[in-house]
Amino acid sequence: MPAFRFRTIDANGRRARGHAQAVSAAALVRDLEAQRLTVLDVRERGAQVPEAVRVNGRAVADAVQAMASLLAAGLPVARALDLTAEAAPRTLADVLQNMRARLERGESVAASMAAHPSVFSATAVGVVRAGERAGDLDGALARLAAQLEREESLRARLVSAAIYPAILTIAGGAAIVVLLLFVLPRFAALLDNTGIPLPASTAFLLGTATALRTYWIALPLAAIGALAALSWLRGSNSGRRAAAHALLALPVVGAFRRDLLAANGARALGVLLRGGSPLPAALDDAASAAADPLLRDALARARARVIAGSTLRAALAAEPVFDHVLISLVATGEEAGRLAEFLSRAADLFEQRAERGAQRLVALLEPTIIVVFGLVVGFVALSLLQAIYGINPSGLR
């Protein structure tokens, strides 16, 4: 019999790893669930970990929606995966075909999704796992598709809001670089030939332009350094944590980030609880799926408090990253016995607040960029005019 590695979580929220032999992955999952354990992952020992692939989020949402529709129409899971793969992009089609092969070996849909963490988040796997346990796989996929659609829609709106300031910054920066590297050096040569002492502002400006033209290699090196710093901030644990703390401390950006974290956390918990996941497992899956380290740590600490006997309201209230409005909605949901519903309402509310916050940021950023570039161009123009008037005093009359 093949040997499998597995990860589980018990009713108290304790996680465990182990290995066992079984006829198939599905049989092992049934045995573990009979022991009142929630299976997080099952993988055959010695099996090669699939290579991480980058798949467009919109394509994943469309594929999950197609799967849900095909299963609701009565098609078996394997056939639904085949039909979905035919219409999917190449990279996603390969993932779906790998999932189908795993299903044929006896793995569950959730386990086959968990084998591709770069495509399906821990939240997605948790939703599908809960749906499989409840015998409502098509409903779970439909809920997951709606969740992915909302995430993509919010991401698209935020990206659209940031496009104009980005274009404005790039265009203005390019114009200033051209001015300093190509236009001002011509004026420098012209003014040097006059032999007249230059005003301090003009001398500083022309000296800066000459230095940049002489040491132009510093510009691409600075760009490479900025890209390396950005890569560190995004790619390393310490970098992401430092960036998250810095962003949360900023005056306007911090409020936007706080709303976005509350929306992401509430949405993930609401979808998982609505799908039937127990609260400790839902908190664990939501923490695993969180991209922001502050949200991940906050949800992990909240899970520990819930395991110790605390209510979700009290567990989240101890985390400064969560807004008091979210705590109030969670408390109301717990008192009414409709926690998943109120978490979804909280997610809607904070997504709207995050979008309004992004619009405010853009509204502040656009005039700030224009004013900064205007001051730079104004300084250049005044410095040159001052030097020209010094050469030709009659220009003052």
C-alpha positions as CSV (number, residue, x, y, z in Angstrom):
1,M,0.0,0.0,0.0
2,P,1.2,3.5,-0.7
3,A,2.4,5.7,2.2
4,F,1.0,9.2,2.8
5,R,2.0,12.3,4.8
6,F,-0.9,14.2,6.4
7,R,-1.6,17.3,8.4
8,T,-4.6,17.5,10.7
9,I,-6.3,19.8,13.3
10,D,-8.4,18.5,16.1
11,A,-11.5,20.0,17.8
12,N,-9.3,22.0,20.2
13,G,-7.3,23.5,17.3
14,R,-4.1,21.6,17.8
15,R,-2.3,20.8,14.6
16,A,-0.4,17.6,14.0
17,R,1.6,16.0,11.2
18,G,2.0,12.3,10.6
19,H,2.3,9.5,8.0
20,A,0.4,6.3,7.4
21,Q,-0.3,3.7,4.8
22,A,-3.7,3.4,3.2
23,V,-5.3,2.1,0.0
24,S,-5.8,5.7,-1.2
25,A,-5.7,9.2,0.0
26,A,-9.5,9.3,0.2
27,A,-9.5,6.2,2.4
28,L,-6.9,7.8,4.7
29,V,-9.0,11.0,4.9
30,R,-12.1,8.9,5.9
31,D,-10.1,7.2,8.6
32,L,-8.7,10.4,10.0
33,E,-12.2,12.1,10.0
34,A,-13.6,9.1,11.8
35,Q,-11.1,10.0,14.6
36,R,-12.8,13.5,14.7
37,L,-9.8,15.2,13.0
38,T,-10.0,17.9,10.3
39,V,-7.7,17.0,7.5
40,L,-5.6,19.9,6.2
41,D,-3.5,18.1,3.7
42,V,-2.7,14.6,2.4
43,R,0.2,13.9,0.1
44,E,1.7,10.6,-1.0
45,R,5.2,10.2,0.4
46,G,7.9,10.7,-2.2
47,A,5.5,12.5,-4.5
48,Q,7.1,15.4,-6.4
49,V,5.8,18.8,-5.3
50,P,4.3,20.5,-8.4
51,E,6.2,23.5,-9.6
52,A,4.8,26.8,-8.5
53,V,3.0,28.5,-11.4
54,R,1.5,32.0,-11.8
55,V,-2.1,32.0,-12.9
56,N,-4.3,35.0,-13.5
57,G,-6.7,35.4,-10.6
58,R,-9.6,36.1,-13.0
59,A,-8.9,32.9,-14.8
60,V,-9.0,30.9,-11.5
61,A,-12.3,32.6,-10.6
62,D,-13.8,31.7,-14.0
63,A,-12.6,28.1,-13.7
64,V,-14.1,27.6,-10.2
65,Q,-17.4,29.1,-11.4
66,A,-17.4,26.8,-14.4
67,M,-16.7,23.8,-12.1
68,A,-19.6,24.8,-9.8
69,S,-22.0,25.1,-12.8
70,L,-21.0,21.8,-14.3
71,L,-21.3,19.9,-11.0
72,A,-24.7,21.5,-10.3
73,A,-25.8,20.2,-13.7
74,G,-25.0,16.7,-12.6
75,L,-21.6,16.0,-14.2
76,P,-19.0,14.0,-12.3
77,V,-16.0,15.8,-10.9
78,A,-13.5,14.3,-13.3
79,R,-15.6,15.3,-16.3
80,A,-16.1,18.8,-15.0
81,L,-12.4,19.2,-14.6
82,D,-11.8,18.0,-18.2
83,L,-14.3,20.5,-19.6
84,T,-13.0,23.3,-17.5
85,A,-9.4,22.6,-18.5
86,E,-10.4,22.8,-22.2
87,A,-11.4,26.4,-21.8
88,A,-8.7,27.5,-19.3
89,P,-5.3,29.1,-20.1
90,R,-2.4,26.6,-20.6
91,T,-0.9,27.0,-17.1
92,L,-4.2,26.6,-15.4
93,A,-5.2,23.7,-17.7
94,D,-2.1,21.9,-16.6
95,V,-3.1,22.4,-12.9
96,L,-6.6,21.1,-13.5
97,Q,-5.3,18.1,-15.3
98,N,-2.9,17.4,-12.4
99,M,-5.9,17.6,-10.1
100,R,-7.8,15.1,-12.2
101,A,-4.9,12.7,-12.0
102,R,-4.9,13.0,-8.3
103,L,-8.6,12.4,-8.1
104,E,-8.0,9.1,-10.0
105,R,-5.5,8.1,-7.4
106,G,-8.2,8.6,-4.7
107,E,-7.4,12.0,-3.4
108,S,-10.2,14.4,-2.5
109,V,-10.8,17.6,-4.5
110,A,-9.6,19.7,-1.5
111,A,-6.3,17.6,-1.3
112,S,-5.7,18.0,-5.0
113,M,-6.2,21.8,-4.7
114,A,-3.9,21.9,-1.7
115,A,-1.1,20.5,-3.9
116,H,-1.1,23.8,-5.8
117,P,-0.8,26.5,-3.2
118,S,0.4,29.1,-5.7
119,V,-3.0,28.8,-7.5
120,F,-5.5,27.9,-4.6
121,S,-5.1,29.6,-1.3
122,A,-5.6,27.9,2.1
123,T,-9.0,29.7,2.3
124,A,-10.1,28.1,-1.0
125,V,-9.0,24.7,0.1
126,G,-10.8,25.1,3.4
127,V,-14.0,26.1,1.7
128,V,-13.9,23.0,-0.7
129,R,-12.9,20.7,2.2
130,A,-15.9,21.8,4.2
131,G,-18.2,21.4,1.2
132,E,-16.9,17.9,0.6
133,R,-17.6,16.9,4.2
134,A,-21.1,18.3,4.0
135,G,-21.8,16.6,0.6
136,D,-22.3,20.1,-1.0
137,L,-19.2,20.4,-3.3
138,D,-21.0,22.4,-6.0
139,G,-22.4,24.8,-3.4
140,A,-18.9,25.2,-1.9
141,L,-17.4,25.9,-5.3
142,A,-20.1,28.4,-6.0
143,R,-19.4,30.2,-2.7
144,L,-15.6,30.1,-3.5
145,A,-16.2,31.5,-7.0
146,A,-18.2,34.4,-5.6
147,Q,-15.4,35.1,-3.1
148,L,-12.8,35.0,-5.8
149,E,-14.9,37.3,-8.0
150,R,-15.2,39.8,-5.2
151,E,-11.5,39.7,-4.6
152,E,-10.7,40.3,-8.2
153,S,-13.2,43.0,-8.6
154,L,-11.8,44.9,-5.6
155,R,-8.2,44.4,-6.8
156,A,-9.2,45.7,-10.3
157,R,-10.8,48.8,-8.8
158,L,-7.8,49.5,-6.6
159,V,-5.4,49.0,-9.5
160,S,-7.5,51.3,-11.8
161,A,-7.4,54.0,-9.1
162,A,-3.6,53.8,-9.0
163,I,-3.0,53.9,-12.8
164,Y,-3.2,57.7,-13.3
165,P,-0.9,58.7,-10.4
166,A,1.6,56.1,-11.6
167,I,1.6,57.4,-15.2
168,L,1.8,61.0,-13.9
169,T,4.8,60.1,-11.8
170,I,6.6,58.3,-14.6
171,A,6.0,61.0,-17.1
172,G,7.0,63.8,-14.8
173,G,10.1,62.0,-13.6
174,A,11.1,61.3,-17.2
175,A,10.6,65.0,-18.1
176,I,12.8,66.1,-15.3
177,V,15.6,63.6,-16.1
178,V,15.6,64.8,-19.8
179,L,15.7,68.4,-18.5
180,L,18.6,67.8,-16.2
181,L,20.6,65.5,-18.5
182,F,20.1,67.1,-22.0
183,V,18.6,70.6,-21.8
184,L,20.4,72.2,-18.8
185,P,24.0,71.2,-19.9
186,R,23.5,73.3,-23.0
187,F,22.6,76.3,-20.9
188,A,25.6,75.6,-18.7
189,A,28.0,75.8,-21.7
190,L,26.3,79.0,-22.9
191,L,26.4,80.7,-19.5
192,D,30.0,79.6,-18.8
193,N,31.2,81.4,-21.9
194,T,29.9,84.8,-20.6
195,G,32.4,84.8,-17.7
196,I,29.8,86.5,-15.4
197,P,29.3,85.0,-11.9
198,L,26.1,83.0,-11.7
199,P,23.4,83.3,-9.0
200,A,23.6,80.7,-6.3
201,S,20.4,79.0,-7.4
202,T,21.6,78.8,-11.0
203,A,25.0,77.5,-10.0
204,F,23.5,74.8,-7.9
205,L,21.0,73.8,-10.6
206,L,23.7,73.6,-13.3
207,G,26.1,71.9,-11.0
208,T,23.5,69.2,-10.3
209,A,22.8,68.8,-14.0
210,T,26.5,68.5,-14.8
211,A,27.1,66.0,-12.1
212,L,24.2,63.8,-13.3
213,R,25.4,64.0,-16.8
214,T,28.9,63.0,-15.7
215,Y,27.8,60.3,-13.3
216,W,24.7,59.2,-15.3
217,I,25.4,55.6,-14.3
218,A,24.1,56.5,-10.8
219,L,20.6,56.7,-12.2
220,P,20.3,53.1,-13.4
221,L,22.1,51.9,-10.3
222,A,19.6,53.8,-8.1
223,A,16.8,52.2,-10.1
224,I,18.3,48.7,-9.6
225,G,18.8,49.4,-5.9
226,A,15.1,50.5,-5.6
227,L,14.0,47.3,-7.4
228,A,16.2,45.2,-5.1
229,A,14.8,46.9,-2.0
230,L,11.2,46.4,-3.3
231,S,12.0,42.7,-4.0
232,W,13.3,42.3,-0.5
233,L,10.2,44.0,0.9
234,R,7.9,41.7,-1.0
235,G,10.0,38.5,-1.0
236,S,11.3,38.1,2.5
237,N,9.4,37.6,5.7
238,S,11.2,40.4,7.6
239,G,10.8,42.7,4.6
240,R,7.0,42.1,4.3
241,R,6.7,42.6,8.1
242,A,8.7,45.9,8.0
243,A,6.6,47.2,5.1
244,A,3.4,46.2,6.7
245,H,4.3,48.0,10.0
246,A,5.5,51.1,8.0
247,L,2.3,51.3,5.9
248,L,0.0,50.9,8.9
249,A,1.8,53.8,10.7
250,L,1.2,56.3,7.9
251,P,-1.6,58.8,8.5
252,V,-3.9,58.3,5.5
253,V,-2.5,55.0,4.2
254,G,-2.7,53.4,7.6
255,A,-6.5,53.8,7.7
256,F,-6.9,52.4,4.2
257,R,-4.7,49.4,5.1
258,R,-6.6,48.7,8.3
259,D,-9.9,48.7,6.3
260,L,-8.4,46.4,3.7
261,L,-7.1,43.9,6.4
262,A,-10.5,43.9,8.2
263,A,-12.2,43.2,4.8
264,N,-9.9,40.4,3.9
265,G,-10.0,38.7,7.3
266,A,-13.8,39.0,7.7
267,R,-14.4,37.8,4.1
268,A,-12.2,34.7,4.5
269,L,-13.7,33.8,7.9
270,G,-17.3,34.3,6.6
271,V,-16.8,32.1,3.6
272,L,-15.2,29.3,5.6
273,L,-17.8,29.4,8.4
274,R,-20.6,29.5,5.8
275,G,-19.1,26.5,4.2
276,G,-19.2,24.5,7.5
277,S,-15.7,24.8,8.8
278,P,-15.4,24.9,12.6
279,L,-14.2,28.2,14.0
280,P,-10.6,27.1,14.9
281,A,-10.1,25.5,11.5
282,A,-11.5,28.6,9.8
283,L,-9.2,30.9,11.7
284,D,-6.3,28.6,10.8
285,D,-7.1,28.5,7.1
286,A,-7.7,32.3,7.0
287,A,-4.4,32.9,8.7
288,S,-2.6,30.6,6.3
289,A,-4.1,32.4,3.3
290,A,-3.4,35.9,4.6
291,A,-0.8,37.7,2.5
292,D,-0.2,40.4,5.0
293,P,2.0,39.2,7.9
294,L,0.1,41.5,10.5
295,L,-3.2,39.9,9.5
296,R,-1.7,36.4,9.6
297,D,-0.3,36.9,13.0
298,A,-3.5,38.5,14.4
299,L,-5.6,35.7,13.1
300,A,-3.2,33.1,14.5
301,R,-3.3,34.7,18.0
302,A,-7.1,35.0,17.8
303,R,-7.2,31.2,17.0
304,A,-5.2,30.5,20.1
305,R,-7.5,32.6,22.3
306,V,-10.6,30.8,20.8
307,I,-9.0,27.4,21.5
308,A,-8.5,28.6,25.1
309,G,-12.2,29.3,25.4
310,S,-12.5,33.0,24.4
311,T,-15.3,34.3,22.1
312,L,-14.3,35.4,18.6
313,R,-15.3,39.0,19.6
314,A,-12.9,39.0,22.6
315,A,-10.2,37.3,20.6
316,L,-10.3,39.9,17.8
317,A,-10.7,42.8,20.2
318,A,-7.3,42.1,21.7
319,E,-5.7,42.8,18.3
320,P,-5.1,46.5,17.5
321,V,-5.2,45.8,13.8
322,F,-9.0,45.3,13.8
323,D,-11.4,48.2,13.8
324,H,-14.0,48.5,16.6
325,V,-16.8,48.4,14.0
326,L,-15.7,44.9,13.0
327,I,-15.6,43.9,16.7
328,S,-19.2,45.2,17.1
329,L,-20.5,43.3,14.1
330,V,-18.8,40.1,15.2
331,A,-20.3,40.5,18.7
332,T,-23.8,41.0,17.1
333,G,-23.3,37.9,14.9
334,E,-22.3,35.8,17.9
335,E,-25.3,36.9,20.0
336,A,-27.7,36.3,17.1
337,G,-26.1,32.9,16.2
338,R,-25.4,34.3,12.6
339,L,-21.7,34.8,12.8
340,A,-20.9,33.9,9.2
341,E,-23.6,36.3,7.9
342,F,-22.4,39.2,10.0
343,L,-18.8,38.5,9.0
344,S,-19.8,38.7,5.3
345,R,-21.7,42.0,6.0
346,A,-18.5,43.3,7.8
347,A,-16.5,42.3,4.7
348,D,-18.8,44.2,2.4
349,L,-18.7,47.3,4.7
350,F,-14.9,47.4,4.9
351,E,-14.4,46.7,1.2
352,Q,-16.5,49.8,0.5
353,R,-14.5,51.8,3.1
354,A,-11.2,50.5,1.6
355,E,-12.4,51.6,-1.9
356,R,-13.3,55.0,-0.6
357,G,-10.0,55.2,1.2
358,A,-8.2,54.4,-2.1
359,Q,-10.1,57.2,-3.9
360,R,-9.1,59.6,-1.1
361,L,-5.5,58.6,-1.5
362,V,-5.6,59.2,-5.2
363,A,-7.4,62.5,-4.7
364,L,-4.6,63.6,-2.4
365,L,-1.8,62.0,-4.5
366,E,-2.6,63.6,-7.8
367,P,-2.4,67.3,-6.8
368,T,0.7,66.5,-4.6
369,I,2.5,65.0,-7.6
370,I,1.5,68.0,-9.8
371,V,2.6,70.5,-7.2
372,V,6.0,68.8,-6.6
373,F,6.8,68.7,-10.3
374,G,5.5,72.2,-10.7
375,L,7.8,73.4,-8.0
376,V,10.8,71.6,-9.6
377,V,10.0,73.1,-13.1
378,G,9.3,76.5,-11.5
379,F,12.7,76.4,-9.7
380,V,14.5,75.5,-13.0
381,A,12.7,78.3,-14.9
382,L,13.3,81.0,-12.3
383,S,17.0,80.0,-11.9
384,L,17.6,80.2,-15.6
385,L,15.7,83.5,-16.0
386,Q,17.7,84.9,-13.1
387,A,21.0,84.0,-14.8
388,I,19.8,85.4,-18.2
389,Y,18.7,88.7,-16.6
390,G,22.1,88.9,-14.9
391,I,23.8,88.7,-18.3
392,N,21.4,91.2,-20.0
393,P,20.3,93.8,-17.4
394,S,18.2,95.5,-20.0
395,G,15.9,92.5,-19.8
396,L,14.7,93.9,-16.5
397,R,13.4,97.0,-18.0
